[in-house]
Amino acid sequence: MSENEPLEKIGSLWKKQSKGGVAYLSGVIDGRRVVVFQARDRKSDKSPDYQVFLSRSVQPEAAQPASGDYRAEDSDIPF
């Protein structure tokens, strides 16, 4: 991606911490709930740093706020 290429916002993520103390990101991308964890088993520099998990269920359009902002406080993520 070049510096001059326009970016398209597809979602938002919030920093969270599990009850066990694990840091993660959660939010909605293109109407689907996602959670992002740091990869635990990196075997080399070519291994990914983070893993993204996508919910199997799609949120109905009517359930999404009209402003496009999603409030993590209203969710039960991680799912």
KEKE-3310 file (N, C-alpha, C; in steps of 0.2 Angstrom, whole numbers, plus 5000, padded with zeros to 4 digits):
npx = (5004:5003:5008:5000:4988:4971:4963:4951:4939:4935:4931:4931:4942:4944:4955:4956:4956:4957:4949:4959:4970:4975:4979:4970:4962:4946:4931:4921:4921:4917:4903:4905:4909:4925:4939:4956:4971:4987:5000:5004:5013:5025:5036:5046:5053:5045:5033:5016:5012:5000:4984:4968:4952:4936:4919:4906:4893:4883:4880:4864:4860:4851:4854:4866:4874:4868:4878:4889:4899:4904:4900:4910:4908:4895:4894:4897:4909:4924:4918)
npy = (4994:5011:5027:5037:5031:5030:5026:5014:5013:4999:4994:4994:4992:4988:4989:4976:4966:4950:4940:4932:4939:4941:4951:4958:4962:4968:4969:4975:4971:4975:4972:4960:4952:4952:4945:4948:4940:4940:4930:4915:4904:4907:4902:4907:4922:4924:4920:4924:4938:4941:4934:4933:4931:4927:4929:4917:4920:4932:4950:4957:4970:4980:4980:4986:5002:5017:5027:5021:5018:5007:5001:4994:4991:4987:4974:4956:4951:4942:4930)
npz = (5000:4996:5001:4996:4993:4996:5011:5017:5029:5038:5050:5068:5083:5100:5114:5126:5141:5147:5160:5165:5162:5149:5136:5122:5107:5102:5092:5078:5061:5046:5049:5056:5071:5078:5086:5092:5095:5102:5094:5100:5098:5090:5078:5070:5062:5051:5055:5060:5070:5076:5078:5070:5074:5068:5070:5068:5066:5058:5061:5061:5050:5055:5069:5070:5075:5068:5066:5063:5072:5084:5100:5111:5124:5125:5120:5121:5119:5122:5110)
capx = (5000:5007:5006:4995:4982:4966:4962:4944:4938:4931:4929:4935:4944:4945:4959:4953:4960:4953:4950:4965:4976:4977:4977:4967:4958:4939:4927:4917:4924:4912:4897:4906:4913:4931:4944:4963:4976:4994:5001:5008:5018:5029:5042:5051:5051:5040:5026:5012:5013:4994:4979:4962:4946:4930:4913:4902:4886:4883:4875:4859:4861:4847:4857:4872:4872:4868:4884:4895:4903:4901:4902:4913:4905:4888:4895:4899:4915:4925:4912)
capy = (5000:5017:5033:5041:5027:5031:5020:5013:5011:4993:4993:4997:4988:4990:4985:4973:4961:4944:4939:4929:4944:4941:4957:4956:4967:4965:4974:4973:4973:4973:4969:4954:4952:4949:4946:4947:4938:4939:4923:4912:4899:4910:4898:4911:4929:4924:4918:4930:4941:4941:4930:4936:4926:4929:4926:4913:4923:4939:4954:4960:4977:4984:4980:4991:5009:5021:5031:5017:5017:5001:5002:4987:4990:4984:4968:4951:4949:4937:4926)
capz = (5000:4995:5005:4992:4992:5001:5016:5018:5036:5038:5057:5074:5088:5107:5118:5131:5145:5149:5167:5166:5161:5143:5132:5116:5104:5100:5089:5073:5055:5040:5052:5059:5077:5078:5092:5089:5100:5100:5092:5106:5095:5084:5077:5066:5061:5046:5058:5061:5077:5079:5075:5070:5074:5065:5073:5063:5065:5055:5064:5056:5048:5060:5075:5070:5076:5062:5065:5061:5078:5088:5107:5114:5131:5124:5117:5125:5116:5117:5109)
cpx = (5004:5004:5000:4988:4977:4965:4954:4943:4933:4928:4933:4936:4945:4950:4956:4958:4955:4954:4956:4971:4978:4975:4975:4963:4951:4935:4923:4921:4919:4906:4898:4910:4919:4935:4951:4967:4983:4996:5006:5014:5022:5035:5048:5049:5046:5033:5023:5013:5006:4989:4972:4956:4940:4924:4909:4896:4887:4878:4871:4861:4857:4850:4864:4870:4873:4874:4890:4900:4900:4904:4904:4909:4898:4888:4897:4905:4920:4919:4914)
cpy = (5006:5022:5037:5037:5028:5025:5020:5010:5005:4991:4996:4992:4991:4986:4982:4968:4956:4944:4936:4933:4944:4947:4954:4962:4964:4971:4971:4976:4970:4970:4963:4955:4948:4950:4944:4946:4938:4932:4920:4908:4901:4905:4902:4918:4929:4922:4924:4932:4941:4937:4933:4931:4929:4925:4922:4916:4930:4943:4957:4968:4982:4985:4984:4998:5012:5025:5027:5015:5011:5002:4995:4986:4987:4977:4963:4948:4948:4933:4919)
cpz = (5000:5000:5002:4991:4997:5005:5017:5025:5035:5045:5062:5079:5094:5110:5124:5135:5148:5157:5169:5164:5154:5139:5125:5113:5102:5097:5083:5066:5050:5043:5056:5065:5076:5085:5089:5095:5098:5099:5098:5103:5089:5084:5073:5065:5055:5049:5060:5069:5080:5075:5075:5070:5072:5068:5067:5061:5062:5059:5059:5056:5053:5067:5076:5071:5069:5061:5063:5067:5082:5095:5110:5121:5130:5121:5123:5122:5122:5116:5110)
residu = (MET:SER:GLU:ASN:GLU:PRO:LEU:GLU:LYS:ILE:GLY:SER:LEU:TRP:LYS:LYS:GLN:SER:LYS:GLY:GLY:VAL:ALA:TYR:LEU:SER:GLY:VAL:ILE:ASP:GLY:ARG:ARG:VAL:VAL:VAL:PHE:GLN:ALA:ARG:ASP:ARG:LYS:SER:ASP:LYS:SER:PRO:ASP:TYR:GLN:VAL:PHE:LEU:SER:ARG:SER:VAL:GLN:PRO:GLU:ALA:ALA:GLN:PRO:ALA:SER:GLY:ASP:TYR:ARG:ALA:GLU:ASP:SER:ASP:ILE:PRO:PHE)
# end
